[in-house]
Amino acid sequence: MKYMLLVCGDDTADASGMAPVEPWVEELGDRGVRLHGHRLALPADAVTVRVRGGEVLRTDGPFAETKEYVAGFDILECDTLEEAVEAAAKHPVATIGAMEVRPFWPMDGEEDGETQIRALDAERHGTAAYRKAVEDVLGGVTWPLTREVLEFRVHVDESVAFGHALVRLRGTRSDGRPLDDVLRVTTGYRNTGLRWQIVHEHISAVTEKAGE
């Protein structure tokens, strides 16, 4: 499940002893927990917009005057709220400010979207385009090949999704040598409203296990 982590700073706090944020970002990024995030400009650079009676009212500054303000955000993907809270507690700003952890509003069909994408990936295996992509990476091979998905992670948003897979292919090369290779497959998907479609795919060889 996805969580929005609002990093709340305090303009009265002393940040001179705060640990750097970069190690936290790198650790959670490597674990696939932190999907995205960024710092925000100071509240003085904000513009607050309201519409009243059809008139657009613009005010320079934040919508509320307070010593605490949102200094940045991070999008986390965790199995439980407790896991998200644990990640928030390790953020350096938590020692001088506050971290608000809020789950994303559940989207209808989000799980169905992942199911559709996994089915699309399975169908992709038998297409001519997939065969050409494999041959471009591995060279001449004799089809069919045995395909084993070692790992497949999918991140689904409302209209886009990304898949990261490790795929092991076994079979025979065109020159008769045995083939046993692992490929890294990165795929981008887009929801067209009727179905998910593949809009980008990159395949690269990770290791050559046999036939060297």
RAGI-V976566 format. One record per residue. N is the residue number from 1. PHI is phi in whole degrees, -180 to 180 (999 if undefined). OMEGA is omega as a letter, one per 40 degrees, with the letter a starting at -180 (NA if undefined). NEAR is the number of other ideal C-beta (glycine too) atoms within 8 Angstrom. Layout:
BEGIN
N/PHI/OMEGA/NEAR, N/PHI/OMEGA/NEAR
END
This chain:
BEGIN
1/999/a/8, 2/-93/i/9, 3/-131/i/14, 4/-93/i/12, 5/-105/i/16, 6/-91/a/10, 7/-90/a/13, 8/-102/i/13, 9/-91/a/12, 10/-136/a/10, 11/-73/i/7, 12/-100/a/4, 13/-85/i/8, 14/-91/a/5, 15/-97/a/6, 16/-64/a/4, 17/-99/a/4, 18/-74/i/9, 19/-69/i/6, 20/-66/a/6, 21/-84/a/9, 22/-55/i/6, 23/-61/i/8, 24/-63/a/10, 25/-63/a/10, 26/-66/a/8, 27/-63/a/8, 28/-70/i/12, 29/-67/i/9, 30/-64/a/6, 31/-84/a/7, 32/76/a/6, 33/-87/i/11, 34/-90/a/12, 35/-91/a/9, 36/-166/i/6, 37/175/i/10, 38/-169/i/6, 39/-76/i/5, 40/-115/i/8, 41/-66/a/5, 42/-67/a/6, 43/-55/i/7, 44/-63/i/5, 45/-91/a/5, 46/-78/i/10, 47/-129/i/7, 48/-101/a/10, 49/-118/i/8, 50/-131/i/7, 51/-121/i/7, 52/-132/i/6, 53/60/i/3, 54/81/a/4, 55/-102/i/6, 56/-84/i/6, 57/-108/a/8, 58/-114/i/7, 59/-129/i/9, 60/-74/i/6, 61/109/a/9, 62/-74/a/9, 63/-75/i/5, 64/-142/i/4, 65/-84/a/4, 66/-156/i/6, 67/-72/i/6, 68/-95/a/9, 69/-150/i/11, 70/-79/a/9, 71/-96/a/10, 72/-180/a/10, 73/-148/i/11, 74/-142/i/12, 75/-105/a/12, 76/-111/i/14, 77/-124/a/10, 78/-132/i/11, 79/-73/a/4, 80/-140/i/7, 81/-63/a/9, 82/-60/i/6, 83/-66/i/10, 84/-67/i/14, 85/-64/i/9, 86/-62/i/8, 87/-65/i/14, 88/-63/a/11, 89/-66/a/8, 90/-87/i/7, 91/-70/a/13, 92/-57/a/9, 93/-66/i/14, 94/-62/a/11, 95/-81/a/6, 96/-127/a/10, 97/-129/i/12, 98/-149/i/7, 99/-121/i/13, 100/-98/i/7, 101/-105/a/12, 102/-136/i/7, 103/-68/i/10, 104/-65/i/9, 105/-65/a/4, 106/-63/a/5, 107/-98/i/7, 108/-61/i/4, 109/83/a/6, 110/-62/i/9, 111/-68/i/6, 112/-62/i/7, 113/-62/i/12, 114/-65/i/11, 115/-62/i/8, 116/-64/a/10, 117/-66/i/14, 118/-65/i/10, 119/-67/i/8, 120/-63/i/12, 121/-63/i/12, 122/-65/i/7, 123/-67/a/8, 124/-59/a/10, 125/-57/a/8, 126/-94/a/5, 127/-84/i/8, 128/-65/i/5, 129/-64/i/7, 130/-66/i/10, 131/-62/i/9, 132/-64/i/8, 133/-63/i/10, 134/-65/a/13, 135/-67/i/10, 136/-65/a/7, 137/-86/a/10, 138/-97/a/12, 139/89/a/7, 140/-67/i/7, 141/-136/i/14, 142/-102/i/7, 143/-90/e/6, 144/-82/i/4, 145/-113/i/10, 146/-85/a/7, 147/-115/i/8, 148/-125/i/8, 149/-84/a/9, 150/-80/a/8, 151/-157/i/7, 152/-149/i/10, 153/-113/a/8, 154/-126/i/10, 155/-114/a/9, 156/-114/i/8, 157/-110/a/6, 158/-63/a/5, 159/-128/i/5, 160/-133/i/9, 161/-151/i/15, 162/-133/i/10, 163/-118/i/15, 164/-129/a/10, 165/-134/i/14, 166/-114/a/12, 167/-125/i/11, 168/-101/i/12, 169/-113/i/16, 170/-124/i/9, 171/168/a/12, 172/-133/i/9, 173/-78/a/14, 174/-63/a/8, 175/-89/i/5, 176/95/i/5, 177/-73/i/7, 178/-70/i/9, 179/-118/i/14, 180/-152/a/10, 181/-123/i/12, 182/-111/i/12, 183/-112/i/15, 184/-101/a/11, 185/-120/i/12, 186/-114/a/10, 187/-129/i/13, 188/-109/a/12, 189/-124/i/14, 190/-134/i/10, 191/-87/a/11, 192/-87/a/7, 193/103/i/3, 194/-104/a/3, 195/-164/i/6, 196/-85/i/12, 197/-130/i/8, 198/-82/i/10, 199/-113/i/6, 200/-157/i/6, 201/-150/i/9, 202/-130/a/7, 203/-123/i/10, 204/-140/a/7, 205/-82/i/10, 206/-95/i/8, 207/-144/i/6, 208/-111/a/8, 209/-87/a/6, 210/-147/i/7, 211/75/a/8, 212/-70/NA/3
END
